[in-house]
Amino acid sequence: MPLFDTHCHLTDKAFANPDEAIQRAGDAGVELMTTVGLDRDDCRRAVELAEKHDGVFAAVGIHPHEADRFQDSDLDLLRRLAKNPKVRAIGETGLDFFRNYADSANQRRAFHAHIELAKGLALPMVLHIRDAYPEAMAVLKEHGWYQGVMHCYSGDKAFALEAVRLGFYVAFSGSLTYGGSRLPDVARALPIERILVETDAPYLTPVPYRGKMKNEPALVKHTLAVLARARGIEMAEAARITTENGRRFFRI
């Protein structure tokens, strides 16, 4: 039952030895992982790590939280890194008006630039959107580039359906396993061929390990189990479908 953790941060300082986390993931059946860069240095590290492991791929971008420091020269670096065959997406990029760690105008400027970069390279985007769904959709429609995934989805059913209608994928993280979440209803409503699973490790540890340990790719199976229950299918079938979806999205 091969699994695909489509979004994690293996270069985060929480992973003192990312090679060991990758090994634990493999032991748990996670054959494919996408490690996502957050800033210039992190993107370099993500690509270097992906080059070391056959089943690890990378996405490169400047996170919305880092948008105040975004420079045009960052695009040159991302463009160079994207030439590496292990780089399969641009991002994560988007808008985060929940944390507001960066000025909203700077977030928009960086978002516009990332979309144009992805469009020019014909690469999909890893989209980080939080408390900014209408604003982000307006930006996306302005550019008309709909190859991307709504990473760590936390929005409502209507937005998710609109996103997949345009061509986007929707990825569910450990938050799918949290009690009281509306996300299982969202997962039931979407075309299953447009659903991905992820950990966002080391964040958003799924139940039953929430609050007990940092998240890591080996734990993606717990999110997958809740997805399978929500869809009324066997775990093995959910694994097969989401892994195929991930391969299709990242062109692996």
Backbone hydrogen bonds, N-H to C=O, Kabsch-Sander energy under -0.5 kcal/mol:
donor,donor_aa,acceptor,acceptor_aa,energy
3,L,29,G,-2.5
5,D,32,L,-2.3
6,T,4,F,-1.0
6,T,197,V,-2.0
8,C,34,T,-2.0
9,H,201,A,-2.5
12,D,9,H,-1.7
15,F,12,D,-2.1
16,A,14,A,-1.0
20,E,17,N,-1.0
21,A,17,N,-1.3
22,I,18,P,-2.4
23,Q,19,D,-1.9
24,R,20,E,-2.5
25,A,21,A,-2.2
26,G,22,I,-2.3
27,D,23,Q,-2.3
28,A,24,R,-1.3
29,G,26,G,-1.5
30,V,25,A,-2.9
31,E,3,L,-1.4
31,E,29,G,-1.1
32,L,3,L,-1.6
33,M,55,G,-2.4
34,T,5,D,-1.9
35,T,33,M,-0.5
35,T,57,F,-2.9
36,V,8,C,-2.7
37,G,59,A,-2.7
43,C,39,D,-2.7
44,R,40,R,-1.8
45,R,41,D,-2.3
46,A,42,D,-2.5
47,V,43,C,-2.1
48,E,44,R,-2.3
49,L,45,R,-2.5
50,A,46,A,-2.3
51,E,47,V,-2.1
52,K,48,E,-0.8
52,K,49,L,-0.8
53,H,49,L,-0.7
53,H,50,A,-0.8
56,V,53,H,-1.4
57,F,33,M,-2.9
58,A,86,K,-2.7
59,A,35,T,-1.7
60,V,89,A,-1.9
63,H,38,L,-2.6
63,H,61,G,-0.6
66,E,63,H,-2.1
67,A,64,P,-1.6
69,R,66,E,-1.7
70,F,67,A,-1.3
74,D,71,Q,-1.5
75,L,71,Q,-0.6
75,L,72,D,-1.0
76,D,72,D,-0.8
77,L,73,S,-1.7
78,L,74,D,-2.7
79,R,75,L,-2.5
80,R,76,D,-2.0
81,L,77,L,-2.8
82,A,78,L,-2.2
83,K,80,R,-1.3
84,N,81,L,-1.9
87,V,84,N,-2.1
88,R,58,A,-2.8
88,R,86,K,-0.6
89,A,58,A,-0.7
90,I,124,P,-2.4
91,G,60,V,-2.3
93,T,126,V,-2.4
95,L,128,H,-1.1
97,F,130,R,-2.3
98,F,130,R,-0.5
100,N,96,D,-0.9
107,Q,103,D,-2.4
108,R,104,S,-2.3
109,R,105,A,-2.2
110,A,106,N,-2.4
111,F,107,Q,-2.5
112,H,108,R,-2.8
113,A,109,R,-2.0
114,H,110,A,-2.5
115,I,111,F,-2.4
116,E,112,H,-2.1
117,L,113,A,-2.1
118,A,114,H,-2.9
119,K,115,I,-2.7
120,G,116,E,-2.5
121,L,117,L,-2.0
122,A,118,A,-0.9
122,A,119,K,-0.6
123,L,118,A,-2.4
125,M,147,Q,-1.6
126,V,90,I,-2.5
127,L,125,M,-0.6
127,L,149,V,-2.6
128,H,93,T,-2.7
129,I,127,L,-0.7
130,R,95,L,-2.1
136,A,132,A,-2.8
137,M,133,Y,-2.4
138,A,134,P,-1.9
139,V,135,E,-1.7
140,L,136,A,-2.6
141,K,137,M,-2.6
142,E,138,A,-1.4
143,H,139,V,-1.3
144,G,140,L,-2.2
145,W,140,L,-0.8
146,Y,144,G,-0.7
148,G,146,Y,-0.9
149,V,125,M,-2.2
150,M,169,Y,-2.8
151,H,127,L,-1.6
151,H,149,V,-1.5
153,Y,150,M,-0.6
153,Y,171,A,-2.8
160,A,156,D,-1.8
161,L,157,K,-2.5
162,E,158,A,-2.0
163,A,159,F,-2.7
164,V,160,A,-2.3
165,R,161,L,-1.8
166,L,162,E,-1.6
167,G,163,A,-1.0
168,F,163,A,-2.4
169,Y,148,G,-2.3
170,V,194,R,-2.6
171,A,150,M,-2.2
172,F,196,L,-2.3
176,L,173,S,-2.0
177,T,174,G,-2.1
178,Y,175,S,-1.1
181,S,178,Y,-1.6
185,D,182,R,-0.8
186,V,182,R,-1.4
187,A,183,L,-2.9
188,R,184,P,-1.9
189,A,185,D,-1.2
190,L,186,V,-1.0
194,R,191,P,-2.2
195,I,192,I,-1.4
196,L,170,V,-2.4
198,E,172,F,-2.1
199,T,7,H,-1.2
200,D,7,H,-3.2
201,A,7,H,-0.5
203,Y,200,D,-2.2
209,Y,206,P,-1.9
212,K,209,Y,-2.3
213,M,209,Y,-1.2
215,N,202,P,-1.6
219,L,216,E,-2.5
220,V,217,P,-1.9
221,K,218,A,-0.6
222,H,219,L,-1.7
223,T,219,L,-0.7
224,L,220,V,-2.1
225,A,221,K,-2.0
226,V,222,H,-1.4
227,L,223,T,-2.2
228,A,224,L,-2.7
229,R,225,A,-2.0
230,A,226,V,-2.5
231,R,227,L,-2.1
232,G,228,A,-1.0
233,I,228,A,-2.3
238,A,234,E,-2.3
239,A,235,M,-2.6
240,R,236,A,-2.3
241,I,237,E,-2.5
242,T,238,A,-2.5
243,T,239,A,-2.2
244,E,240,R,-2.3
245,N,241,I,-2.7
246,G,242,T,-2.4
247,R,243,T,-2.5
248,R,244,E,-2.4
249,F,245,N,-2.8
250,F,246,G,-2.6
251,R,247,R,-0.7
252,I,247,R,-2.4
